[in-house]
């Protein structure tokens, strides 16, 4: 695997800084494609497999849900912190809604 394009070190209470970092990532990457969440890091990949990494936060942490919502990842907030036998958990991004889904017809 290649090196990340940029890295952010997450510290407890540093959720706003991590969200700002992801805003930058969304503009510098091509279309975000998927997220890999390890026990100790979060990686956001685009369609070219370039990625940004947030170190120090993983699926056991409560703050990872906000980071996943930032990129519209399809995940279950109830089970995100559950342990897994795999190395990481992977979620597709860009959850979309149909046009006018919020309008009463």
Residue pairs with C-beta under 8 A, 6 or more apart in sequence:
2 49
2 50
4 43
4 51
4 52
4 53
5 25
5 28
5 29
5 50
5 51
5 52
6 21
6 24
6 25
6 28
6 52
6 53
7 52
7 53
7 54
7 55
8 17
8 18
8 21
8 52
8 53
8 54
8 55
9 55
9 56
10 18
10 42
10 54
10 55
10 56
10 57
10 63
11 56
15 63
15 66
15 67
18 54
18 57
18 63
18 67
19 66
19 67
19 70
21 52
21 54
22 44
22 52
22 54
22 67
22 70
22 71
23 70
24 52
25 32
25 44
25 52
26 32
26 71
28 52
29 44
29 45
29 46
29 50
29 51
29 52
30 46
30 47
30 48
30 50
31 46
31 47
31 94
32 44
32 45
32 46
32 71
32 93
32 94
33 45
33 46
33 47
33 92
33 93
33 94
34 45
34 90
34 91
34 92
34 93
35 42
35 43
35 44
35 45
35 68
35 71
35 73
35 90
35 91
35 93
36 42
36 43
36 45
36 88
36 89
36 90
37 43
37 58
37 59
37 64
37 68
37 80
37 88
37 89
37 90
37 91
38 58
38 59
38 87
38 88
39 58
39 59
39 60
40 55
40 56
40 57
40 58
41 53
41 54
41 55
41 56
41 57
41 58
42 53
42 54
42 57
42 58
42 64
42 67
43 51
43 52
43 53
43 54
44 51
44 52
44 53
44 71
44 93
45 51
54 67
57 63
57 64
57 67
58 64
59 80
59 81
59 84
59 89
60 81
60 83
61 81
62 81
64 80
64 81
65 75
65 77
65 80
68 75
68 80
68 91
71 93
71 94
72 93
72 94
72 95
72 96
73 91
73 92
73 93
73 95
74 91
74 92
74 93
74 95
75 91
80 89
